[in-house]
Amino acid sequence: MRAEGSSPRARIMAKLVENRGAMIGAGIMCCLLLMSVFAYLVMPYDPFETNPRSALQPPTSQHWMGTDNLGRDVLSRLILGSRWSLRVGLIAVGVSALIGVPLGLVAGYSGKTVDAWISRGVEVLMAIPAILLALGIVAILGPGAGNIMIAVGVTGVPRYARVVRASVLSARENTYVEAARAAGSPGIQIMARHILPNVLSPVIVISTIQIAGAILSASSLGFLGLGAQPPIPEWGEMLSSARSFMRTAWWLTLFPGIAIMLSVLSMNLLGDGLRDALDPRLLQAGSHYSER
């Protein structure tokens, strides 16, 4: 007999809660998300207000993270910057998934010629380093937060397409897919109703890890001056603006760097936890154990 609470969903949640790293990552990310959502409520100062008399002040009781070269409060700009950086990461991953998942579904289900064409296209994208591909797209579209989302999103398409294709190749041989084909269901309906729900687990894991990569890529492009343009406070842009003051104002690079590190680390920890919790081998082992 199965023990109470031994459903797959319950086992996934239990496995995730038991993972300390995943819980730490989820906690940090929740704090960052709340900070970005309620940015204008928690900012102690106007992040755009300049005050030359207070320029380059180190951290004090009035300005916990100091001020920049224009006298703007670093903490306030960091809080508002979380909204831009996290938005870029989330939307970029959404773009990657919206393009990569359908490509992987079609390639894995159709097979032969269609699979070959899509696979070759994905391999071409993978042959180009992600940062160079993003730079090329931004060079064509122009700098700006919106174009950064598109550029970073396109660089993540190959990973989604390859993982989904591999999952579909396995799922399309299952009995329920054969039954749907025998019943005369069209291919699009089979992919949407029968195959897609069974390949969502790896997509969820990839998405959490890709958000970390997207934030890092967006910060890198912002550091190069291709992201959100001043005076918008974006973490990469804040690091770029602080380059000239690294020796005299250490806080200008330290705190944006810590923000980027925490956001990337939290998503990686959460992604690792989800990967372990959604591992079908572990779920199967848990199912056998609960039936004893």
Buried (B, 14 or more C-beta within 10 A) or exposed (E): EEEEEBEEEBBBEBBBEEBEBBBBBBEBBEEBBEBBEEBEEBBEBBBEEBBEEBBBBEBEEEBBBBBBBBBBBBBBBBBBBBBBBBBBBBBBBBBBBEBBBBBBBBBBBBEEEEBEEBBEBBEEBBEEEBBEBBBEBBEEBEBBBEBBBBBBBBBBBBBBBBBBBBBBBEBBEEEEBEEBBEEEBEBEEBBEEBBBEBBBBBBEBBBBBBBBBBBBBBBBBBBBEBBBEEEBBBBBBBBBBBEEBEEEBBBBBBBBBEBBEBBBBBBBBBBBBBBBBBBEEBBEEBBEEBEE
